[in-house]
């Protein structure tokens, strides 16, 4: 890369880190916002009233920072004897096992599917290529989860899809999380390979007598990887946003499900009595770090592939 490209890449990296830090600070300020309600019985109904206090807000921030820097703890949780950092570490590790496995699985299958889509684009099997990729990208994930649960419950009742531990608790969320990324990567791979058509290095390889398969896997895919990795940030944003619904409906003890529990949303009063700000901040910080890493890889890949 030219010096100008390196400088622009560094500028984007610094901007990404700065925006991420700002977003994390704003998240902490929002999460620590006082949510105490004055609940009273008026006649035959329950009346809830909210009063904001700057003193209470400042005390929340001070208590959180004191716990972080002086006591080296995020604080307690709703469960007796459990610290917030222990809850965050346990659930994030569970979710990371699903995320990493789903990512590796979707990358491998997605690239193979993209190659098949490209090779079948001018054949009678075209409907098995790009059309199936388009179809699975169009179906809402919520519907796929319901279909999957219906099939398992009706035809494979011996499989425990709501297990909290064991291989069933890990495999099914992983498979569900990898569905859309697989076809997303397949579409990018197919388009990237198409963009390589007619380039000089392919003609030289063909002139040397190399087989089509060897050219594809040794040369074309190598040049396409930067383009594929440049979409890593958007891919991880989707995976993390879809993680909550998958963990919730499969009863998986992961970070997204624990985050939903920590928010403790009440239908009538908004904030419940078991609101856990430290758990929310800890889990969001871990997800933020994961997104920043994906964003940095994406930025570097864009400049390496010339997509900027």
Backbone torsions as a table, in degrees:
resi	resn	phi	psi	omega
1	UNK	NA	146.5	176.6
2	UNK	-71.3	161.5	-178.0
3	UNK	-61.2	-35.8	178.6
4	UNK	-63.2	-39.2	178.1
5	UNK	-66.9	-39.8	178.6
6	UNK	-62.7	-42.3	179.9
7	UNK	-64.4	-42.4	178.0
8	UNK	-66.0	-37.4	179.1
9	UNK	-65.0	-43.4	177.8
10	UNK	-62.3	-39.2	179.0
11	UNK	-61.6	-43.0	178.4
12	UNK	-66.4	-37.3	178.5
13	UNK	-64.0	-46.6	178.9
14	UNK	-63.0	-38.9	179.1
15	UNK	-64.5	-41.6	178.5
16	UNK	-62.4	-45.0	179.6
17	UNK	-64.7	-40.4	179.3
18	UNK	-65.3	-44.8	179.3
19	UNK	-65.7	-37.1	178.9
20	UNK	-65.9	-42.1	178.0
21	UNK	-63.7	-42.9	178.6
22	UNK	-62.6	-43.8	179.6
23	UNK	-62.7	-37.3	180.0
24	UNK	-68.8	-40.6	178.4
25	UNK	-63.5	-44.0	179.2
26	UNK	-64.0	-38.1	178.0
27	UNK	-62.4	-43.8	179.3
28	UNK	-61.4	-43.3	179.9
29	UNK	-63.8	-37.6	179.2
30	UNK	-71.2	-43.1	-177.9
31	UNK	-65.1	-36.6	-177.8
32	UNK	-83.3	3.2	178.1
33	UNK	-61.2	134.5	-178.0
34	UNK	-58.4	135.0	-179.6
35	UNK	-127.7	20.8	-180.0
36	UNK	-73.7	134.9	179.6
37	UNK	-114.0	143.7	171.5
38	UNK	-93.4	105.8	-176.1
39	UNK	-103.6	129.0	179.8
40	UNK	-140.3	158.1	178.5
41	UNK	-96.8	120.5	179.2
42	UNK	-117.8	107.1	-176.7
43	UNK	67.2	-120.2	179.0
44	UNK	-104.2	9.3	-178.8
45	UNK	-123.3	167.4	178.7
46	UNK	-102.8	127.4	-178.1
47	UNK	-111.8	126.7	179.2
48	UNK	-115.2	132.8	-178.9
49	UNK	-134.8	137.9	-176.8
50	UNK	-108.9	133.3	176.9
51	UNK	-127.4	118.2	179.6
52	UNK	-80.1	141.0	178.9
53	UNK	-135.2	121.0	176.7
54	UNK	-63.5	-33.2	179.1
55	UNK	-64.1	-43.4	178.2
56	UNK	-66.0	-40.4	179.2
57	UNK	-62.2	-48.4	179.0
58	UNK	-62.3	-37.0	179.7
59	UNK	-67.3	-37.6	176.6
60	UNK	-61.6	-45.5	-179.7
61	UNK	-65.3	-44.1	-179.1
62	UNK	-63.2	-41.8	179.9
63	UNK	-64.9	-41.3	179.8
64	UNK	-64.9	-48.3	-179.5
65	UNK	-65.6	-37.2	177.9
66	UNK	-64.3	-40.7	178.2
67	UNK	-65.2	-37.6	-178.7
68	UNK	-70.2	-51.0	-169.8
69	UNK	-90.6	-24.5	-176.1
70	UNK	-110.1	-38.9	-178.6
71	UNK	-100.2	-6.8	-179.3
72	UNK	51.8	47.1	177.6
73	UNK	-148.4	151.0	175.5
74	UNK	-84.2	-13.8	-179.8
75	UNK	112.0	-178.0	-178.0
76	UNK	-82.6	171.8	174.5
77	UNK	-120.7	-175.3	178.5
78	UNK	-70.1	-17.7	-178.7
79	UNK	-95.6	127.9	-176.1
80	UNK	-63.1	130.9	177.7
81	UNK	87.2	-2.1	-179.4
82	UNK	-109.3	130.3	176.2
83	UNK	-89.9	158.5	-178.7
84	UNK	-64.1	-39.1	-179.2
85	UNK	-66.2	-32.9	176.9
86	UNK	-67.8	-41.3	178.2
87	UNK	-65.0	-41.7	179.7
88	UNK	-65.1	-47.1	-177.9
89	UNK	-61.2	-45.0	-177.6
90	UNK	-65.0	-48.8	-175.6
91	UNK	-72.6	-35.9	178.4
92	UNK	-66.2	-39.9	177.5
93	UNK	-63.1	-38.8	176.3
94	UNK	-62.3	-45.3	-179.4
95	UNK	-68.6	-36.9	-180.0
96	UNK	-64.1	-34.7	176.5
97	UNK	-61.2	-39.5	178.7
98	UNK	-72.4	-45.4	-176.4
99	UNK	-63.7	-48.8	-177.4
100	UNK	-64.3	-44.8	179.5
101	UNK	-64.0	-42.7	178.3
102	UNK	-64.1	-38.1	179.3
103	UNK	-65.9	-48.2	179.4
104	UNK	-61.2	-43.3	-179.7
105	UNK	-63.7	-45.9	-178.2
106	UNK	-68.8	-34.1	176.9
107	UNK	-64.6	-47.9	-179.6
108	UNK	-64.3	-53.0	-179.2
109	UNK	-67.5	-36.3	-178.7
110	UNK	-65.4	-42.2	178.6
111	UNK	-65.5	-43.3	177.6
112	UNK	-63.1	-40.9	178.1
113	UNK	-66.2	-37.5	177.9
114	UNK	-64.5	-40.0	176.6
115	UNK	-63.4	-43.0	178.7
116	UNK	-63.8	-41.7	178.6
117	UNK	-60.5	-42.1	-179.8
118	UNK	-66.4	-45.4	-176.4
119	UNK	-71.5	-26.0	-178.7
120	UNK	-95.3	4.5	-176.1
121	UNK	-65.2	-25.9	-179.9
122	UNK	-115.7	25.5	179.8
123	UNK	-121.2	175.5	178.6
124	UNK	-69.9	-19.0	-180.0
125	UNK	-87.2	19.9	-178.0
126	UNK	-57.7	-35.2	-178.1
127	UNK	-66.1	-22.7	176.5
128	UNK	-83.5	-13.2	-177.7
129	UNK	-93.4	-103.3	-174.9
130	UNK	-61.4	-30.3	-178.7
131	UNK	-68.2	-40.4	178.7
132	UNK	-69.5	-35.1	175.8
133	UNK	-61.8	-46.4	178.0
134	UNK	-62.3	-40.0	-177.9
135	UNK	-63.1	-48.8	-176.9
136	UNK	-71.6	-23.2	174.4
137	UNK	-77.6	-20.1	-177.1
138	UNK	-88.3	-27.1	-178.1
139	UNK	-73.6	127.3	178.0
140	UNK	-60.6	140.9	-178.8
141	UNK	-63.6	-32.5	178.3
142	UNK	-60.1	-40.6	179.4
143	UNK	-68.2	-38.6	178.5
144	UNK	-62.6	-39.4	178.9
145	UNK	-64.3	-43.0	179.2
146	UNK	-65.5	-40.5	178.4
147	UNK	-63.8	-43.1	179.4
148	UNK	-61.4	-44.7	180.0
149	UNK	-66.4	-38.4	178.5
150	UNK	-63.3	-43.0	180.0
151	UNK	-64.2	-46.2	-178.7
152	UNK	-63.4	-46.3	-176.5
153	UNK	-66.9	-33.0	-176.1
154	UNK	-89.9	-34.0	-173.4
155	UNK	-113.6	-18.3	178.8
156	UNK	-133.4	62.2	-175.3
157	UNK	-65.1	-17.5	180.0
158	UNK	-76.7	-10.7	178.9
159	UNK	-88.9	127.5	-178.0
160	UNK	-92.5	92.9	-175.6
161	UNK	-76.5	-13.5	179.6
162	UNK	-108.6	21.6	179.3
163	UNK	-67.5	144.5	179.4
164	UNK	-95.2	-10.0	177.8
165	UNK	-151.3	166.6	-175.8
166	UNK	93.3	178.1	-175.5
167	UNK	-65.9	-31.3	-178.9
168	UNK	-66.8	-35.5	-179.2
169	UNK	-67.6	-24.9	-176.2
170	UNK	-99.7	-39.0	-173.5
171	UNK	-68.3	-47.4	-172.8
172	UNK	-68.4	-43.3	173.5
173	UNK	-60.4	-35.6	178.6
174	UNK	-63.8	-45.8	179.6
175	UNK	-63.4	-42.6	179.9
176	UNK	-65.1	-40.8	-178.0
177	UNK	-70.0	-23.7	-176.0
178	UNK	-90.3	-6.2	-174.7
179	UNK	-63.4	-60.4	-177.3
180	UNK	-64.9	-45.5	178.3
181	UNK	-56.6	-34.6	179.3
182	UNK	-60.3	-47.0	-178.1
183	UNK	-78.3	-25.7	174.2
184	UNK	-65.6	-47.7	178.1
185	UNK	-66.2	-35.7	178.2
186	UNK	-60.6	-42.5	-179.8
187	UNK	-66.3	-41.3	179.5
188	UNK	-66.6	-42.1	-179.3
189	UNK	-62.9	-45.3	179.5
190	UNK	-60.8	-43.8	179.4
191	UNK	-67.1	-36.9	-179.8
192	UNK	-67.5	-40.6	178.4
193	UNK	-65.7	-40.8	178.8
194	UNK	-60.7	-35.9	-179.5
195	UNK	-69.3	-17.0	-179.9
196	UNK	-87.1	-9.2	-176.4
197	UNK	-59.1	134.1	175.3
198	UNK	80.9	-0.1	178.9
199	UNK	-71.0	156.1	-171.3
200	UNK	-60.9	-41.3	-175.0
201	UNK	-64.5	-29.6	177.1
202	UNK	-70.8	-42.2	178.7
203	UNK	-64.1	-38.3	178.3
204	UNK	-65.6	-42.8	179.3
205	UNK	-63.9	-38.6	177.5
206	UNK	-66.8	-37.7	179.3
207	UNK	-66.4	-28.0	178.0
208	UNK	-78.4	-6.3	178.5
209	UNK	87.2	14.2	178.7
210	UNK	-68.8	145.0	-179.4
211	UNK	-70.1	159.2	-179.3
212	UNK	-63.1	-37.9	179.9
213	UNK	-65.1	-42.4	-179.7
214	UNK	-67.1	-40.1	177.8
215	UNK	-61.8	-41.4	-177.0
216	UNK	-65.4	-51.6	-172.2
217	UNK	-83.3	-27.3	-176.7
218	UNK	-93.5	-31.2	-173.9
219	UNK	-115.0	-53.6	-174.2
220	UNK	-65.2	-50.3	-178.1
221	UNK	-62.3	-35.4	178.8
222	UNK	-61.2	-39.9	179.7
223	UNK	-77.9	-19.2	-179.3
224	UNK	-88.0	-17.3	-173.2
225	UNK	-61.6	-37.0	179.2
226	UNK	-63.3	-40.3	178.4
227	UNK	-65.5	-41.8	179.5
228	UNK	-64.2	-45.0	-178.9
229	UNK	-70.0	-20.6	178.6
230	UNK	-67.1	-16.2	177.3
231	UNK	-97.2	12.5	-174.8
232	UNK	-64.1	-37.9	-177.0
233	UNK	-64.7	-45.9	178.6
234	UNK	-66.1	-32.3	178.5
235	UNK	-66.3	-44.0	-179.4
236	UNK	-71.0	-33.2	175.1
237	UNK	-60.1	-44.1	179.0
238	UNK	-65.2	-44.5	-177.1
239	UNK	-62.1	-42.5	-179.3
240	UNK	-69.9	-37.2	179.1
241	UNK	-69.4	-28.2	-179.9
242	UNK	-88.2	-11.0	-175.9
243	UNK	-66.3	-36.1	-177.3
244	UNK	-61.6	-50.1	-176.7
245	UNK	-65.6	-34.7	179.6
246	UNK	-70.2	-46.0	-180.0
247	UNK	-67.3	-36.5	-178.3
248	UNK	-68.0	-45.6	-176.4
249	UNK	-79.4	-16.1	177.3
250	UNK	-104.4	2.1	178.7
251	UNK	59.1	35.0	-178.3
252	UNK	-83.8	131.8	-176.7
253	UNK	-80.5	62.2	-178.7
254	UNK	-104.8	-177.4	-175.1
255	UNK	-69.1	-39.3	-179.0
256	UNK	-64.5	-42.3	177.7
257	UNK	-65.9	-40.4	178.4
258	UNK	-67.1	-32.9	176.6
259	UNK	-64.0	-41.6	178.3
260	UNK	-63.0	-39.9	178.5
261	UNK	-66.6	-41.1	-177.5
262	UNK	-65.9	-32.1	178.1
263	UNK	-64.9	-34.5	174.0
264	UNK	52.4	51.5	-178.3
265	UNK	-69.8	132.2	178.0
266	UNK	-108.3	131.5	-175.5
267	UNK	-62.6	-30.1	-174.7
268	UNK	-99.7	-37.1	-174.1
269	UNK	-111.0	-3.6	179.5
270	UNK	87.2	-74.3	-179.9
271	UNK	-100.4	131.6	178.8
272	UNK	-85.6	178.0	-177.6
273	UNK	-76.9	-17.8	-176.6
274	UNK	-105.9	29.0	177.4
275	UNK	-59.8	129.5	-174.5
276	UNK	-121.9	85.8	-176.2
277	UNK	-63.3	-36.0	-178.2
278	UNK	-65.8	-39.4	178.0
279	UNK	-66.2	-41.8	178.9
280	UNK	-61.0	-46.9	-179.2
281	UNK	-64.3	-42.7	-179.5
282	UNK	-63.0	-45.7	-179.6
283	UNK	-68.0	-42.7	179.5
284	UNK	-63.8	-35.9	177.4
285	UNK	-63.2	-43.5	179.4
286	UNK	-64.0	-42.7	177.4
287	UNK	-66.1	-35.8	178.5
288	UNK	-64.2	-41.8	178.0
289	UNK	-61.6	-42.5	179.2
290	UNK	-62.5	-42.4	179.2
291	UNK	-67.2	-37.6	179.0
292	UNK	-64.9	-43.3	177.4
293	UNK	-59.7	-45.4	178.8
294	UNK	-63.0	-39.5	179.4
295	UNK	-65.5	-40.6	179.3
296	UNK	-65.1	-43.3	177.2
297	UNK	-62.5	-39.5	179.4
298	UNK	-63.5	-44.1	-179.6
299	UNK	-63.6	-47.0	180.0
300	UNK	-62.0	-40.0	-179.7
301	UNK	-67.8	-36.2	178.8
302	UNK	-62.8	-43.6	-179.7
303	UNK	-71.9	-33.4	178.8
304	UNK	-68.8	-34.3	-179.6
305	UNK	-89.3	-7.4	-179.2
306	UNK	86.9	7.3	179.5
307	UNK	-94.8	91.1	-178.4
308	UNK	-139.8	NA	NA
